[in-house]
């Protein structure tokens, strides 16, 4: 009797594993195939892109779209701008977020509840585009790279995740450090930050992706095209290529606008895909640890 029950349970477990694995594989393919299509289309020839709606592997390999994009003189300047804004912005955001999150996680901080309420309130309501633009203009940040960093330096959602992470750490750590002569900054830099590395890695990825994809702020605050980040320049390339394609009499002169769009997506996405594996091992752990307590 016991053997038959174990056999039935074993059969049910195997069936569940197979069904679950099949479902997950189908979901993964549904997410992966469109991206494969984007990459394949960016390397496909003009004739193949025009003839086929969906490409998984180009029959004729072509670099025309990438040659066209990289022929733009300011492409490398825009890449440097985006890399610089991403690195500096992530560093500034993490410094401000970690300091504020640690302060708000301390129960003895005067006015802590009021500040926490303001943080949550800012997630639901904001001043809007025009008031924000007026503030940036009054600070003299128009046409400055700092206009891409300072207005979005602290994200309320990321702040709450890190605050919850610090709250989850035992109070005895701080008490022991202070008994050994550490002040608040010593506790923060020597005790709390080393323990917060998973959360820091996770939130740094969030900030890095946000800064790399900076678009609306650059459109509003950067008027000098030389200072455009890569996302704005790529948008301009797509617009110009679409116009040229519409006016061109020969499809061989300029790659199809669709091919250029695909190449633009690849160029805009690949840097983040390269960076992700370095923080992936901390990603799930950091996100979960920051959401256990609140």
C-alpha positions as CSV (number, residue, x, y, z in Angstrom):
1,X,0.0,0.0,0.0
2,X,2.8,2.4,1.0
3,X,4.7,1.5,-2.2
4,X,1.7,2.3,-4.4
5,X,1.2,5.6,-2.7
6,X,4.9,6.5,-3.2
7,X,4.6,5.5,-6.8
8,X,1.6,7.7,-7.3
9,X,3.3,10.6,-5.6
10,X,6.4,10.0,-7.6
11,X,4.4,9.9,-10.9
12,X,2.5,13.1,-9.9
13,X,5.8,14.8,-9.0
14,X,7.3,13.8,-12.4
15,X,4.2,15.0,-14.2
16,X,4.3,18.4,-12.4
17,X,8.0,18.8,-13.1
18,X,7.5,18.0,-16.8
19,X,4.5,20.4,-17.1
20,X,6.3,23.1,-15.2
21,X,9.5,22.8,-17.2
22,X,7.5,22.8,-20.5
23,X,5.6,25.9,-19.5
24,X,8.8,27.7,-18.4
25,X,10.5,26.8,-21.6
26,X,7.6,28.2,-23.7
27,X,7.6,31.4,-21.7
28,X,11.4,31.7,-22.1
29,X,11.1,31.2,-25.8
30,X,8.3,33.8,-26.0
31,X,10.6,36.3,-24.4
32,X,13.7,35.3,-26.3
33,X,12.5,34.9,-29.9
34,X,11.5,38.6,-30.4
35,X,15.0,39.6,-29.2
36,X,16.6,37.0,-31.5
37,X,14.5,38.4,-34.3
38,X,15.7,41.9,-33.6
39,X,19.4,40.9,-33.7
40,X,18.9,38.8,-36.8
41,X,17.0,41.5,-38.6
42,X,19.8,44.0,-37.8
43,X,22.3,41.8,-39.6
44,X,20.0,40.8,-42.5
45,X,20.3,42.2,-46.0
46,X,18.0,44.8,-47.5
47,X,16.1,42.3,-49.7
48,X,15.6,39.8,-46.9
49,X,14.2,42.4,-44.4
50,X,11.8,43.6,-47.1
51,X,10.7,40.1,-48.1
52,X,10.4,38.5,-44.6
53,X,8.3,39.5,-41.6
54,X,10.2,37.4,-39.1
55,X,13.8,36.4,-39.2
56,X,15.6,34.1,-36.8
57,X,18.8,33.7,-38.8
58,X,19.7,35.9,-41.8
59,X,20.5,34.0,-45.0
60,X,22.6,36.9,-46.2
61,X,24.8,38.5,-43.5
62,X,25.0,42.3,-43.8
63,X,26.5,45.1,-41.7
64,X,25.0,47.9,-43.7
65,X,22.7,49.1,-40.8
66,X,25.7,49.2,-38.4
67,X,27.9,51.0,-40.9
68,X,25.2,53.6,-41.4
69,X,24.8,54.2,-37.7
70,X,28.5,54.2,-37.0
71,X,29.1,56.6,-39.9
72,X,27.4,59.4,-37.8
73,X,30.4,61.5,-36.6
74,X,28.9,62.1,-33.2
75,X,28.0,58.5,-32.3
76,X,31.1,57.9,-30.2
77,X,30.7,61.3,-28.5
78,X,27.1,60.3,-27.5
79,X,28.3,56.9,-26.3
80,X,30.9,58.7,-24.1
81,X,28.2,61.0,-22.8
82,X,25.9,58.1,-21.9
83,X,28.7,56.1,-20.3
84,X,29.8,59.1,-18.3
85,X,26.2,60.0,-17.2
86,X,25.5,56.4,-16.3
87,X,28.7,56.0,-14.2
88,X,28.6,59.4,-12.4
89,X,24.8,59.3,-12.0
90,X,24.8,55.8,-10.5
91,X,27.6,56.7,-8.1
92,X,25.8,59.9,-7.0
93,X,22.4,58.2,-6.7
94,X,23.8,55.3,-4.7
95,X,25.6,57.6,-2.3
96,X,22.5,59.8,-1.7
97,X,20.1,56.8,-1.6
98,X,22.3,54.8,0.8
99,X,22.8,57.7,3.2
100,X,19.2,58.7,3.2
101,X,18.0,55.1,3.5
102,X,20.2,54.4,6.5
103,X,19.1,57.5,8.2
104,X,15.4,56.7,7.7
105,X,16.0,53.2,8.9
106,X,17.0,54.4,12.4
107,X,14.0,54.5,14.7
108,X,15.5,57.2,16.9
109,X,15.7,59.7,14.0
110,X,13.5,62.8,14.8
111,X,10.8,63.3,12.1
112,X,11.4,59.9,10.6
113,X,7.8,59.1,10.0
114,X,7.1,62.5,8.3
115,X,10.0,62.1,6.0
116,X,9.0,58.5,5.1
117,X,5.5,59.8,4.3
118,X,6.9,62.4,2.0
119,X,9.0,59.7,0.2
120,X,5.9,57.5,-0.3
121,X,3.8,60.5,-1.3
122,X,6.4,61.4,-4.0
123,X,5.8,58.0,-5.6
124,X,2.2,58.8,-6.2
125,X,2.3,62.5,-6.9
126,X,4.8,64.9,-8.5
127,X,5.0,68.5,-9.5
128,X,4.8,67.6,-13.2
129,X,7.0,68.3,-16.2
130,X,6.6,72.1,-16.4
131,X,7.4,72.8,-12.6
132,X,10.4,70.5,-12.8
133,X,11.6,72.2,-15.9
134,X,11.3,75.6,-14.2
135,X,13.3,74.4,-11.2
136,X,16.0,72.9,-13.4
137,X,16.2,76.2,-15.4
138,X,16.3,78.4,-12.2
139,X,19.2,76.3,-11.0
140,X,21.1,77.0,-14.2
141,X,21.3,73.4,-15.2
142,X,19.9,73.8,-18.7
143,X,22.4,72.3,-21.3
144,X,24.3,70.8,-18.4
145,X,25.0,67.1,-17.9
146,X,23.9,67.6,-14.3
147,X,20.4,68.1,-15.5
148,X,20.3,64.4,-16.4
149,X,21.5,63.4,-12.9
150,X,20.3,65.7,-10.1
151,X,16.5,65.8,-10.9
152,X,16.4,62.0,-10.7
153,X,19.2,61.4,-8.2
154,X,17.0,59.6,-5.7
155,X,14.3,57.2,-6.7
156,X,11.6,56.7,-4.0
157,X,11.1,53.0,-4.8
158,X,14.9,52.2,-4.6
159,X,15.1,54.2,-1.4
160,X,12.4,52.2,0.2
161,X,14.0,48.9,-0.8
162,X,17.3,50.0,0.7
163,X,15.7,51.4,3.8
164,X,13.9,48.1,4.4
165,X,17.2,46.3,4.0
166,X,18.9,48.4,6.7
167,X,15.9,47.9,8.9
168,X,16.2,44.2,8.6
169,X,19.7,44.3,10.1
170,X,19.9,43.6,13.9
171,X,20.1,46.7,16.1
172,X,22.8,45.0,18.1
173,X,25.3,45.5,15.3
174,X,25.0,49.3,15.7
175,X,25.1,49.1,19.5
176,X,28.2,46.9,19.5
177,X,30.0,49.2,17.0
178,X,29.2,52.3,19.1
179,X,30.4,50.5,22.3
180,X,33.7,50.0,20.4
181,X,33.9,53.8,19.8
182,X,32.4,54.1,16.3
183,X,30.3,57.2,15.5
184,X,27.3,57.1,13.1
185,X,29.5,57.5,10.0
186,X,31.8,54.7,11.2
187,X,28.8,52.4,11.8
188,X,27.5,53.2,8.3
189,X,30.7,52.8,6.4
190,X,32.4,50.0,8.3
191,X,29.4,47.9,9.4
192,X,26.3,48.6,7.3
193,X,27.7,49.1,3.8
194,X,29.7,45.9,3.7
195,X,26.5,44.0,4.7
196,X,24.4,45.9,2.2
197,X,26.5,44.8,-0.9
198,X,23.7,42.6,-2.4
199,X,21.2,45.5,-2.1
200,X,23.7,48.0,-3.4
201,X,24.4,45.8,-6.5
202,X,20.7,45.4,-7.2
203,X,19.8,49.1,-6.9
204,X,22.9,50.1,-8.8
205,X,21.6,48.1,-11.7
206,X,18.3,49.8,-11.5
207,X,19.9,53.2,-11.5
208,X,22.4,52.3,-14.2
209,X,19.6,51.1,-16.6
210,X,17.6,54.3,-15.9
211,X,20.6,56.6,-16.6
212,X,21.6,54.6,-19.7
213,X,18.0,55.0,-21.1
214,X,17.8,58.7,-20.3
215,X,15.7,60.2,-23.0
216,X,12.9,62.6,-21.9
217,X,15.2,64.6,-19.6
218,X,17.8,64.9,-22.4
219,X,15.1,66.1,-24.8
220,X,13.9,68.8,-22.3
221,X,17.1,70.0,-20.8
222,X,19.9,69.4,-23.4
223,X,19.6,71.8,-26.4
224,X,23.2,71.3,-27.7
225,X,23.2,68.3,-30.0
226,X,26.8,67.7,-29.2
227,X,25.8,66.8,-25.7
228,X,23.1,64.4,-26.6
229,X,23.2,61.0,-24.9
230,X,23.1,57.9,-27.1
231,X,19.3,57.3,-26.8
232,X,18.5,60.8,-28.3
233,X,21.1,60.4,-31.0
234,X,19.8,57.0,-32.0
235,X,16.2,58.4,-32.2
236,X,17.5,61.1,-34.5
237,X,19.3,58.5,-36.7
238,X,16.0,56.6,-37.0
239,X,14.1,59.7,-38.0
240,X,16.7,60.8,-40.5
241,X,17.0,57.3,-42.0
242,X,13.2,57.0,-42.3
243,X,13.0,60.3,-44.1
244,X,15.8,59.4,-46.4
245,X,14.3,56.0,-47.1
246,X,11.0,57.6,-48.0
247,X,12.7,60.0,-50.4
248,X,15.3,57.6,-51.8
249,X,14.7,56.0,-55.2
250,X,17.2,53.2,-54.6
251,X,16.9,50.9,-51.7
252,X,20.6,50.1,-51.9
253,X,21.7,53.6,-51.0
254,X,20.4,53.6,-47.4
255,X,19.4,50.4,-45.4
256,X,15.7,50.1,-44.8
257,X,14.4,52.1,-41.8
258,X,13.3,48.8,-40.2
259,X,16.8,47.4,-40.3
260,X,18.2,50.6,-38.7
261,X,15.6,50.4,-36.0
262,X,16.7,46.9,-35.2
263,X,20.4,47.9,-35.1
264,X,19.5,50.8,-32.9
265,X,17.8,48.5,-30.4
266,X,20.8,46.2,-30.3
267,X,23.2,49.1,-29.7
268,X,21.1,50.6,-27.0
269,X,20.6,47.2,-25.2
270,X,23.9,45.4,-25.5
271,X,25.8,47.5,-22.9
272,X,23.2,46.7,-20.2
273,X,23.2,43.0,-21.2
274,X,27.0,43.0,-20.7
275,X,26.8,44.6,-17.3
276,X,24.0,42.4,-16.0
277,X,25.9,39.2,-15.5
278,X,28.3,40.9,-13.1
279,X,25.5,41.8,-10.7
280,X,23.1,39.0,-11.5
281,X,24.2,36.8,-8.5
282,X,23.3,39.7,-6.1
283,X,20.1,40.7,-8.0
284,X,17.4,38.3,-6.5
285,X,19.0,38.3,-3.0
286,X,19.2,42.1,-2.8
287,X,15.6,42.6,-4.0
288,X,14.2,40.0,-1.6
289,X,16.3,41.1,1.4
290,X,15.1,44.7,0.9
291,X,11.4,43.6,0.9
292,X,11.3,41.3,3.9
293,X,10.6,44.0,6.5
294,X,8.9,47.3,6.1
